[in-house]
Amino acid sequence: GQSPMAPMIAEFPLACECRFTGQKVEFEMDVLYFGEVVGVYARPDVLTPDHKFDTAALDPLLFTGLDNHYHALGRDLGSAWSIGRDYPKESQE
């Protein structure tokens, strides 16, 4: 049978359920634990009609630990795996 879902915060638009793999890396001031994603749960208002994440609707909060700042996503730069095709190739000499 299925395991019970992990507890989630109702106001969060997206939640990932993870299982601890047993792996960890210890640093001087912190410990990094590794997990395997076993479930992803999303509110319908952050999904596109074809059930993909709508990043703009999700409006994620990003934390960068090196400078201890919170950030929002910036502008859309283009489609992955194809944006570079539009740039001219450098001539081979």
C-alpha positions as CSV (number, residue, x, y, z in Angstrom):
1,G,0.0,0.0,0.0
2,Q,0.9,3.7,-0.1
3,S,2.5,5.5,2.7
4,P,0.6,8.3,4.3
5,M,1.3,11.8,2.9
6,A,3.7,14.1,4.7
7,P,2.1,17.0,6.6
8,M,1.9,20.1,4.5
9,I,1.1,23.8,5.0
10,A,-2.2,24.6,3.4
11,E,-1.1,28.1,2.2
12,F,1.9,26.8,0.3
13,P,1.1,26.5,-3.4
14,L,3.7,23.7,-3.9
15,A,5.0,21.0,-1.6
16,C,7.5,18.2,-2.2
17,E,7.5,15.1,-0.1
18,C,10.9,13.6,0.4
19,R,12.4,10.5,1.8
20,F,15.8,10.7,3.6
21,T,18.3,8.6,1.6
22,G,20.7,8.2,4.6
23,Q,23.3,10.3,2.9
24,K,24.6,13.4,4.6
25,V,27.7,15.7,4.3
26,E,28.9,17.5,7.4
27,F,30.4,21.0,7.1
28,E,32.0,23.1,9.8
29,M,28.8,25.0,10.5
30,D,26.1,22.9,8.9
31,V,25.0,19.5,7.7
32,L,23.6,18.8,4.2
33,Y,21.0,15.9,4.1
34,F,20.0,14.2,0.9
35,G,16.5,13.2,0.1
36,E,14.6,11.5,-2.7
37,V,11.4,13.3,-3.9
38,V,8.6,10.8,-3.6
39,G,5.6,13.1,-4.1
40,V,4.8,16.6,-5.5
41,Y,1.6,18.4,-4.6
42,A,0.4,21.7,-6.1
43,R,-2.6,23.9,-5.9
44,P,-4.6,24.0,-9.2
45,D,-4.0,27.8,-9.5
46,V,-0.2,27.3,-10.0
47,L,-0.7,24.8,-12.9
48,T,-1.1,25.3,-16.6
49,P,-4.0,23.6,-18.3
50,D,-1.7,20.7,-19.3
51,H,-0.7,20.3,-15.6
52,K,2.8,21.8,-15.7
53,F,4.0,24.4,-13.2
54,D,3.2,28.0,-14.1
55,T,6.4,29.7,-12.7
56,A,4.8,33.2,-12.8
57,A,1.8,32.0,-10.9
58,L,4.0,30.1,-8.4
59,D,6.1,33.3,-7.8
60,P,8.8,31.4,-5.9
61,L,10.9,33.0,-3.2
62,L,14.6,32.2,-3.6
63,F,17.1,32.3,-0.8
64,T,20.8,32.6,-1.4
65,G,22.8,31.6,1.6
66,L,26.1,33.0,0.6
67,D,24.9,36.6,0.8
68,N,21.8,35.9,3.1
69,H,19.3,37.5,0.7
70,Y,15.8,36.6,-0.6
71,H,15.1,37.1,-4.3
72,A,12.3,36.8,-6.8
73,L,12.6,35.4,-10.3
74,G,13.7,37.8,-13.0
75,R,12.6,38.2,-16.5
76,D,12.1,35.3,-18.9
77,L,15.3,34.9,-21.0
78,G,14.0,32.3,-23.5
79,S,13.4,28.6,-24.1
80,A,15.9,26.1,-22.7
81,W,17.8,23.9,-25.2
82,S,17.0,26.3,-28.1
83,I,17.9,29.9,-27.2
84,G,21.5,29.5,-28.3
85,R,20.5,28.4,-31.8
86,D,19.7,32.0,-32.7
87,Y,23.3,33.3,-31.9
88,P,25.7,33.4,-34.8
89,K,28.5,30.8,-34.7
90,E,32.0,32.2,-34.4
91,S,34.1,31.7,-37.5
92,Q,36.7,28.9,-37.4
93,E,40.1,30.2,-38.4
